Amino acid sequence: MRLTITHTTEYLYDQPVSYILQRLRLTPVDGPTQKVLNWTIEVDGATVETGYADHHGNRVELVSVEGSEHRIRIVAHGEVETIDKAGVVGPHHGFAPLWLFLRETPLTKPGKLVRELIKNLPAGSELSRMHALMGEIHRAVAYLPGSTDNQTTAEQALAAGRGVCQDHTHIFISAARLLNIPARYVSGYLLMEGITEQVATHAWAEVHLAGLGWVGFDAANDVCPDERYVRLATGLSYREGAPVSGMRIGPAGENLNVALTVAESGSQQQSQS
């Protein structure tokens, strides 16, 4: 499947900012489940300092703002050809060792509720237990936009019984690591049925299983990623895999606007003809 994606992020400030430094993880890379056909990032109102691959293999652009700017606009756009491999990404590559993906983070630290969650899992192979875990989380946490934020922990979202894809992912990662299974956070894009205009990127988890390597699980939708999914970045949690992250110095108030379109290239061309 060929997908066309346009992702616009705009920051508006009520007064000039003293200093901003942001990491943009907005460039997908080629892999077993996708091939990037073309991709560009345009930045207005900020200076692109450098670009590099981080320790997870994510492509990162580092941008800064200093002085009188009131607005930053970032547009990522391109086409990606995707392949359905039933969620299987394959062997581990990169500098980060597998044991690193067993480490707790502030957002994925397990508590009583996460520990209770894994007690309900049936016996069986690691793969079958991960499928069961995905279903348990999907039923336990209702998808409700705006009910949590990027500081909400896995345990807090499970206690509330509601959240967004980020929360489903953190809970899955937390539980998998308790079972001694390496797990990581994935940010990316999802082609949604009947919906082209979206308000946010998507997130899901991947776990490393013997004989398969990394395998994806989207507990928010209770499915393994297929050709509708485009991988952007990975990390131990949202804080390492977020499409945009950084720091801001100064008292300026910030207003964030995000516009995202994900469409199948063929259908998009037909609608324009």
Buried (B, 14 or more C-beta within 10 A) or exposed (E): BBBBBEBBBBBBBEEEBEEBBBBBBBBBBEBBBBBBBEBEBEBEBBEEEEEEEBEBBBBBBBBBBBEEBBEBBBBBBBBBBBEBBEBBBEEBEEEBEEEEBBEBBEBBBBBEBBEEBBEEBEEEEBBEBBBBBBBBBBEBBEBEEEBBEEEBBBBBBBBBEBBBBBBBBBBBBBBBBBBEBBBBBBBBBBBBEEEBEBEEBBBBBBBBBEEBBBBBBBBBBBBBBBBBBBBBBBBBBBBBBBBBBBEBEEEBEEEEEBEBBBBBBEEBEEEEE
